[in-house]
């Protein structure tokens, strides 16, 4: 399996990732992909974070979701709810 980097996601901002939870299809829109400060020299990848929005009226728990995107394919992403907005809930994934 290829190690995912910020470059994999940077071109997917404002695009939809689909996840499945208990036979239910859930859509998350990637609203931000940004680098994080590097703390470990010679790390296998530069750290980065992703911010997703979901417009459902209820909060999904933090856990690994099998996310699918047409260009990236399917990958398990651990997301954590971090805020509620008028448009829905925001979830963050951190890769380090």
C-alpha positions in Angstrom: 0.0 0.0 0.0 1.3 3.4 -0.9 1.9 5.9 1.8 -0.6 8.7 1.4 0.7 12.3 1.3 -0.7 15.8 1.2 -0.2 15.7 -2.6 -2.7 12.9 -2.9 -5.5 15.0 -1.3 -4.5 18.6 -2.3 -6.3 18.3 -5.7 -9.4 16.9 -4.1 -10.5 19.9 -2.1 -14.2 20.6 -2.5 -14.7 17.1 -3.8 -16.8 14.4 -2.2 -15.5 11.3 -0.4 -18.0 8.5 0.3 -18.0 6.4 3.4 -20.1 3.4 4.4 -21.3 3.0 7.9 -23.7 0.1 8.8 -24.9 -0.2 5.1 -25.5 3.6 5.0 -23.6 5.8 2.4 -22.2 8.9 4.0 -20.8 11.8 2.0 -18.0 14.0 3.3 -16.7 17.0 1.4 -13.0 17.7 1.7 -12.9 21.4 2.5 -9.2 21.8 3.4 -5.9 19.9 3.0 -2.9 21.6 4.7 0.6 20.8 5.8 1.5 20.6 9.5 4.9 21.6 11.0 7.5 18.9 10.6 9.0 17.8 13.9 10.9 14.7 12.9 13.7 15.1 10.4 13.8 12.4 7.7 10.2 11.4 8.4 8.6 9.0 5.8 6.1 11.7 5.0 5.5 15.3 5.9 2.6 15.6 8.3 -0.7 17.1 7.1 -4.3 17.5 8.1 -7.6 17.2 6.2 -10.8 18.9 7.1 -14.1 17.3 6.0 -17.7 18.6 6.2 -20.8 16.4 6.5 -24.2 18.0 6.2 -26.1 15.4 8.2 -28.1 16.7 11.2 -26.4 14.3 13.5 -22.8 13.8 14.6 -20.8 10.8 13.5 -18.5 9.4 16.1 -14.7 9.5 15.8 -13.5 6.3 14.2 -11.9 5.0 11.1 -14.2 5.3 8.1 -13.6 3.5 4.8 -13.5 6.5 2.5 -13.8 6.2 -1.3 -12.7 8.8 -3.8 -12.6 8.2 -7.6 -8.9 9.2 -8.0 -7.5 8.0 -4.6 -9.5 4.8 -4.3 -10.6 3.4 -0.9 -8.7 4.2 2.2 -9.5 4.0 5.9 -9.3 7.5 7.4 -9.6 8.2 11.2 -11.8 11.3 11.5 -12.6 13.3 14.7 -15.5 15.7 14.9 -14.2 19.2 15.8 -16.9 21.7 15.2 -20.5 22.4 14.2 -21.4 25.0 11.6 -24.6 26.1 9.9 -23.8 23.8 7.0 -23.1 20.7 9.1 -20.3 19.2 11.2 -16.6 19.5 10.6 -14.3 16.5 11.0 -10.5 16.4 11.0 -8.0 13.7 10.0 -4.3 14.1 11.0 -1.5 12.2 9.2 1.8 12.3 10.8 
